[in-house]
Amino acid sequence: MFTTFTISLNSLNETQRLGSQLANAVKELWEQGITLYLEGDLGAGKTTLSRFIIQGLGHVGNVKSPTYTLVEPYELEKGKVHHFDLYRLGDPEELEYMGVRDYFSKNTLSIVEWPEKGLNYLAPADLMITLSLDENRAAHIQAYTELGELIAKRCCSNLGNNNK
């Protein structure tokens, strides 16, 4: 069983810090290809966290929500980021038509919001982050692979509660 972490996100600064820590944890492992799933209700902060991760990896400028385009690509110095938002996906088979499997490759970080809408067409998650909107906003981080475990530990060991 892999480690889980719970990180308090009671301010925008805490969300930015988590995004920055995730970006730093990913930088040295990018060449392996990483898939990050983000779950949570509308307004939980998935796109905000994505923006902080992408900016932490070196993107300068706006990070647009890919709600209508399904995916926004970013070409960065060390590799690519594909930011998916599947909220408006009508049928998961649409992902097959757009060649989604080609997006999950080496030297690529794939961040997927609303992954449950594309199951069976997406690469499996290395790391799942579930954002909660309870009275105590939090990120629940669960590794699903050894690579995800390494990222989670590099990112979160000094940020939050290790629930193992």
C-alpha positions as CSV (number, residue, x, y, z in Angstrom):
1,M,0.0,0.0,0.0
2,F,1.3,3.4,-0.9
3,T,1.4,6.5,1.3
4,T,-1.3,9.1,1.6
5,F,-1.0,12.7,2.7
6,T,-3.5,15.2,3.8
7,I,-2.5,18.8,3.2
8,S,-4.5,21.8,4.6
9,L,-5.5,24.3,1.9
10,N,-7.2,27.0,3.9
11,S,-5.7,29.9,1.8
12,L,-4.7,30.6,-1.8
13,N,-1.1,30.8,-0.5
14,E,-1.3,27.2,0.8
15,T,-2.6,26.0,-2.6
16,Q,0.2,27.9,-4.3
17,R,2.7,26.3,-2.0
18,L,1.4,22.8,-2.7
19,G,1.5,23.5,-6.5
20,S,5.1,24.7,-6.2
21,Q,6.1,21.7,-4.1
22,L,4.5,19.3,-6.7
23,A,6.3,21.1,-9.5
24,N,9.6,20.7,-7.7
25,A,9.0,17.1,-7.0
26,V,8.1,16.4,-10.7
27,K,11.0,18.3,-12.3
28,E,13.7,15.6,-11.8
29,L,11.3,12.7,-12.7
30,W,9.6,14.3,-15.7
31,E,11.4,12.1,-18.3
32,Q,9.5,9.1,-17.1
33,G,6.1,10.5,-18.0
34,I,3.8,11.3,-15.1
35,T,0.0,11.2,-14.8
36,L,-1.7,13.2,-12.1
37,Y,-5.4,13.0,-11.5
38,L,-7.3,15.8,-9.8
39,E,-10.7,15.2,-8.3
40,G,-13.1,17.3,-6.3
41,D,-16.4,19.2,-6.6
42,L,-16.9,22.2,-8.8
43,G,-15.0,25.1,-7.3
44,A,-12.7,22.9,-5.2
45,G,-9.6,24.4,-6.8
46,K,-8.5,21.8,-9.4
47,T,-7.7,24.4,-12.1
48,T,-6.1,26.7,-9.5
49,L,-3.8,23.9,-8.4
50,S,-3.1,23.0,-12.0
51,R,-2.1,26.6,-12.7
52,F,0.3,26.7,-9.8
53,I,1.9,23.4,-10.9
54,I,2.3,24.5,-14.5
55,Q,3.7,27.9,-13.5
56,G,6.0,26.2,-11.0
57,L,7.4,24.1,-13.9
58,G,8.4,27.3,-15.7
59,H,5.4,28.5,-17.7
60,V,5.2,32.2,-17.9
61,G,1.8,33.6,-18.7
62,N,-1.8,32.6,-18.3
63,V,-2.8,29.0,-17.7
64,K,-6.2,28.6,-19.3
65,S,-8.9,26.2,-18.1
66,P,-9.3,23.6,-20.9
67,T,-13.0,23.2,-20.1
68,Y,-14.1,23.7,-23.7
69,T,-11.0,22.5,-25.5
70,L,-10.6,19.4,-23.3
71,V,-6.8,19.8,-23.3
72,E,-4.3,22.7,-23.2
73,P,-0.7,21.8,-24.1
74,Y,2.3,23.6,-22.7
75,E,5.8,23.2,-24.2
76,L,8.3,23.9,-21.4
77,E,12.1,23.7,-21.2
78,K,12.2,20.2,-19.7
79,G,9.2,18.7,-21.4
80,K,5.5,19.0,-22.1
81,V,2.5,19.4,-19.9
82,H,-0.9,18.4,-21.1
83,H,-3.7,19.9,-18.9
84,F,-7.0,18.1,-19.4
85,D,-10.4,19.1,-18.1
86,L,-13.0,16.4,-18.9
87,Y,-15.9,18.1,-17.1
88,R,-17.8,18.7,-20.4
89,L,-16.9,15.4,-22.0
90,G,-20.1,14.0,-23.4
91,D,-18.8,10.5,-24.1
92,P,-15.5,9.0,-23.1
93,E,-15.1,7.6,-26.6
94,E,-14.5,11.2,-27.8
95,L,-11.0,10.8,-26.2
96,E,-10.2,7.9,-28.5
97,Y,-11.1,10.1,-31.5
98,M,-8.8,12.8,-30.4
99,G,-5.9,10.3,-30.0
100,V,-5.7,10.8,-26.2
101,R,-3.2,7.9,-25.7
102,D,-0.6,9.9,-27.7
103,Y,-0.7,12.6,-25.0
104,F,0.6,10.3,-22.3
105,S,4.3,9.8,-23.1
106,K,7.8,10.2,-21.9
107,N,8.9,13.7,-20.9
108,T,5.3,14.7,-20.3
109,L,3.3,15.6,-17.3
110,S,-0.4,14.9,-17.8
111,I,-2.7,16.7,-15.4
112,V,-6.3,15.4,-15.6
113,E,-9.3,17.1,-14.0
114,W,-12.5,15.0,-13.8
115,P,-10.6,11.8,-14.7
116,E,-13.7,9.6,-13.8
117,K,-15.3,10.9,-17.1
118,G,-12.6,9.4,-19.2
119,L,-11.9,6.1,-17.4
120,N,-10.6,3.2,-19.7
121,Y,-9.3,5.8,-22.1
122,L,-6.7,7.5,-19.9
123,A,-3.3,6.4,-18.7
124,P,-3.5,5.2,-15.1
125,A,-2.7,7.7,-12.4
126,D,0.7,7.9,-10.7
127,L,-0.8,10.3,-8.2
128,M,-4.4,11.2,-7.3
129,I,-5.2,14.4,-5.5
130,T,-8.7,14.8,-4.2
131,L,-9.6,18.4,-3.1
132,S,-12.3,18.7,-0.5
133,L,-14.5,21.7,0.2
134,D,-15.4,20.9,3.8
135,E,-15.1,23.6,6.4
136,N,-11.4,22.6,6.4
137,R,-10.2,22.7,2.8
138,A,-7.7,20.0,2.1
139,A,-5.8,18.0,-0.5
140,H,-5.8,14.3,0.0
141,I,-2.9,12.9,-2.0
142,Q,-2.7,9.2,-2.8
143,A,0.1,7.5,-4.7
144,Y,-0.8,4.6,-7.0
145,T,2.6,3.7,-8.4
146,E,6.2,3.7,-7.2
147,L,6.7,6.9,-9.2
148,G,3.7,8.5,-7.6
149,E,5.0,7.4,-4.2
150,L,8.4,9.1,-4.9
151,I,6.6,12.3,-6.0
152,A,4.3,12.4,-3.0
153,K,7.1,11.9,-0.5
154,R,9.3,14.6,-2.2
155,C,6.4,17.0,-2.3
156,C,4.5,16.4,0.9
157,S,6.8,15.1,3.6
158,N,7.3,18.6,5.0
159,L,3.8,19.9,4.2
160,G,1.2,17.8,5.9
161,N,-0.1,14.8,7.7
162,N,1.2,11.4,6.6
163,N,-1.7,9.0,7.0
164,K,0.2,6.0,5.6
